[in-house]
């Protein structure tokens, strides 16, 4: 009798567990990425030395163009693009700004522009290169540099070389 009562108890408990229902619940959660427009710049060539030849002195200018120019890597995730700017904000530039020219032969990005002809550098930002779309991966923009009136820059050491140095400052902004 005890055995029958035990079996009946197990059946009742088992049935009670089997008939108990658990309510299924669910919920949702949103994940939002608040992407900001960011621009990145990496100056690959921090300096260039222009050493005039006899022909350069006859022509009265010297330049570093193409592979000899200054390379800068830029990229941005801005869907409306970015601009690469350049200026010479030296307080006392050694090369007269009217004698120092820059340009780039790097093709503009989609919907962008490029300073393709030599233009005298100024103390204010000048647009060197732009794109109208996001630029990724990095794009290398090469700045060609030209110094004219080189016969005006004398060798103060008499027989050596006198260095005249200006600093170009690059900036990149998102559009």
KAKA-V147801 format. One record per run of one state. SS is the DSSP state (alpha for helix, beta for strand, coil for the rest). FROM is the first residue (numbers start at 1). LEN is the number of residues. Records with the same first field share a line. If there is no record, write none. Layout:
SS->FROM-LEN / FROM-LEN
This chain:
coil->1-1 / 20-19 / 44-10 / 60-1 / 65-1 / 69-1 / 77-5 / 88-9 / 105-9 / 115-4 / 121-5 / 132-3 / 149-1 / 153-16 / 175-1
alpha->2-18 / 54-6 / 66-3 / 97-3 / 150-3
beta->39-5 / 61-4 / 70-7 / 82-6 / 100-5 / 114-1 / 119-2 / 126-6 / 135-14 / 169-6
